[in-house]
């Protein structure tokens, strides 16, 4: 009698059971990864937006000097000018730039009061400017640094995400 090299029914059933367990575990791992991705994405987007807005504001603010900046509206708005050209005849300054919050958005306006307005951030709950080194936050004449604080909230996929960021920059020496 000839012996056949084949699998028995029991061996096939055991193999199928092991494969089913392995596939179930793999599906569970992918499901956990998908949930993690869906939770992390809105949070990362909110952080990226706040950091991008903060970076843009601070890059401009660090170019101004203490005599060319004013914090107004209890700290929710800042007006300033930056040097456009420096020569032996003196310094030429830009038209006044204004950063302020309206609703849940931060705006940049140049020239302040009547110029081009651009939204630089959304989902912002609070924006606060403070001149550090003066008598109080609105005393910019004696300040050496400017502090900017932003609080943001975003609701996505039935979850609320919060992000707070506070940074300081040294003002330009004049």
Secondary structure as a PSIPRED ss2 file (coil, helix, strand):
# PSIPRED VFORMAT (PSIPRED V4.0)

   1 X C   1.000  0.000  0.000
   2 X C   1.000  0.000  0.000
   3 X C   1.000  0.000  0.000
   4 X C   1.000  0.000  0.000
   5 X C   1.000  0.000  0.000
   6 X C   1.000  0.000  0.000
   7 X C   1.000  0.000  0.000
   8 X C   1.000  0.000  0.000
   9 X H   0.000  1.000  0.000
  10 X H   0.000  1.000  0.000
  11 X H   0.000  1.000  0.000
  12 X H   0.000  1.000  0.000
  13 X H   0.000  1.000  0.000
  14 X H   0.000  1.000  0.000
  15 X H   0.000  1.000  0.000
  16 X H   0.000  1.000  0.000
  17 X H   0.000  1.000  0.000
  18 X H   0.000  1.000  0.000
  19 X H   0.000  1.000  0.000
  20 X H   0.000  1.000  0.000
  21 X H   0.000  1.000  0.000
  22 X H   0.000  1.000  0.000
  23 X H   0.000  1.000  0.000
  24 X H   0.000  1.000  0.000
  25 X H   0.000  1.000  0.000
  26 X H   0.000  1.000  0.000
  27 X H   0.000  1.000  0.000
  28 X H   0.000  1.000  0.000
  29 X H   0.000  1.000  0.000
  30 X H   0.000  1.000  0.000
  31 X H   0.000  1.000  0.000
  32 X H   0.000  1.000  0.000
  33 X H   0.000  1.000  0.000
  34 X H   0.000  1.000  0.000
  35 X H   0.000  1.000  0.000
  36 X H   0.000  1.000  0.000
  37 X H   0.000  1.000  0.000
  38 X H   0.000  1.000  0.000
  39 X H   0.000  1.000  0.000
  40 X H   0.000  1.000  0.000
  41 X H   0.000  1.000  0.000
  42 X H   0.000  1.000  0.000
  43 X H   0.000  1.000  0.000
  44 X H   0.000  1.000  0.000
  45 X H   0.000  1.000  0.000
  46 X H   0.000  1.000  0.000
  47 X H   0.000  1.000  0.000
  48 X H   0.000  1.000  0.000
  49 X H   0.000  1.000  0.000
  50 X H   0.000  1.000  0.000
  51 X H   0.000  1.000  0.000
  52 X H   0.000  1.000  0.000
  53 X H   0.000  1.000  0.000
  54 X H   0.000  1.000  0.000
  55 X H   0.000  1.000  0.000
  56 X H   0.000  1.000  0.000
  57 X H   0.000  1.000  0.000
  58 X H   0.000  1.000  0.000
  59 X H   0.000  1.000  0.000
  60 X H   0.000  1.000  0.000
  61 X H   0.000  1.000  0.000
  62 X C   1.000  0.000  0.000
  63 X C   1.000  0.000  0.000
  64 X C   1.000  0.000  0.000
  65 X E   0.000  0.000  1.000
  66 X H   0.000  1.000  0.000
  67 X H   0.000  1.000  0.000
  68 X H   0.000  1.000  0.000
  69 X E   0.000  0.000  1.000
  70 X E   0.000  0.000  1.000
  71 X E   0.000  0.000  1.000
  72 X E   0.000  0.000  1.000
  73 X H   0.000  1.000  0.000
  74 X H   0.000  1.000  0.000
  75 X H   0.000  1.000  0.000
  76 X C   1.000  0.000  0.000
  77 X E   0.000  0.000  1.000
  78 X E   0.000  0.000  1.000
  79 X E   0.000  0.000  1.000
  80 X E   0.000  0.000  1.000
  81 X C   1.000  0.000  0.000
  82 X C   1.000  0.000  0.000
  83 X E   0.000  0.000  1.000
  84 X E   0.000  0.000  1.000
  85 X E   0.000  0.000  1.000
  86 X E   0.000  0.000  1.000
  87 X E   0.000  0.000  1.000
  88 X C   1.000  0.000  0.000
  89 X C   1.000  0.000  0.000
  90 X E   0.000  0.000  1.000
  91 X E   0.000  0.000  1.000
  92 X E   0.000  0.000  1.000
  93 X E   0.000  0.000  1.000
  94 X C   1.000  0.000  0.000
  95 X C   1.000  0.000  0.000
  96 X C   1.000  0.000  0.000
  97 X E   0.000  0.000  1.000
  98 X E   0.000  0.000  1.000
  99 X E   0.000  0.000  1.000
 100 X E   0.000  0.000  1.000
 101 X E   0.000  0.000  1.000
 102 X E   0.000  0.000  1.000
 103 X C   1.000  0.000  0.000
 104 X C   1.000  0.000  0.000
 105 X E   0.000  0.000  1.000
 106 X E   0.000  0.000  1.000
 107 X E   0.000  0.000  1.000
 108 X E   0.000  0.000  1.000
 109 X E   0.000  0.000  1.000
 110 X E   0.000  0.000  1.000
 111 X C   1.000  0.000  0.000
 112 X C   1.000  0.000  0.000
 113 X C   1.000  0.000  0.000
 114 X C   1.000  0.000  0.000
 115 X C   1.000  0.000  0.000
 116 X E   0.000  0.000  1.000
 117 X E   0.000  0.000  1.000
 118 X E   0.000  0.000  1.000
 119 X E   0.000  0.000  1.000
 120 X E   0.000  0.000  1.000
 121 X E   0.000  0.000  1.000
 122 X C   1.000  0.000  0.000
 123 X C   1.000  0.000  0.000
 124 X E   0.000  0.000  1.000
 125 X E   0.000  0.000  1.000
 126 X E   0.000  0.000  1.000
 127 X E   0.000  0.000  1.000
 128 X E   0.000  0.000  1.000
 129 X E   0.000  0.000  1.000
 130 X E   0.000  0.000  1.000
 131 X E   0.000  0.000  1.000
 132 X E   0.000  0.000  1.000
 133 X C   1.000  0.000  0.000
 134 X C   1.000  0.000  0.000
 135 X C   1.000  0.000  0.000
 136 X C   1.000  0.000  0.000
 137 X C   1.000  0.000  0.000
 138 X C   1.000  0.000  0.000
 139 X C   1.000  0.000  0.000
 140 X C   1.000  0.000  0.000
 141 X C   1.000  0.000  0.000
 142 X C   1.000  0.000  0.000
 143 X C   1.000  0.000  0.000
 144 X C   1.000  0.000  0.000
 145 X E   0.000  0.000  1.000
 146 X E   0.000  0.000  1.000
 147 X E   0.000  0.000  1.000
 148 X E   0.000  0.000  1.000
 149 X E   0.000  0.000  1.000
 150 X E   0.000  0.000  1.000
 151 X E   0.000  0.000  1.000
 152 X E   0.000  0.000  1.000
 153 X E   0.000  0.000  1.000
 154 X E   0.000  0.000  1.000
 155 X E   0.000  0.000  1.000
 156 X E   0.000  0.000  1.000
 157 X C   1.000  0.000  0.000
 158 X C   1.000  0.000  0.000
 159 X E   0.000  0.000  1.000
 160 X E   0.000  0.000  1.000
 161 X E   0.000  0.000  1.000
 162 X E   0.000  0.000  1.000
 163 X E   0.000  0.000  1.000
 164 X E   0.000  0.000  1.000
 165 X E   0.000  0.000  1.000
 166 X E   0.000  0.000  1.000
 167 X E   0.000  0.000  1.000
 168 X E   0.000  0.000  1.000
 169 X E   0.000  0.000  1.000
 170 X E   0.000  0.000  1.000
 171 X C   1.000  0.000  0.000
 172 X E   0.000  0.000  1.000
 173 X C   1.000  0.000  0.000
 174 X C   1.000  0.000  0.000
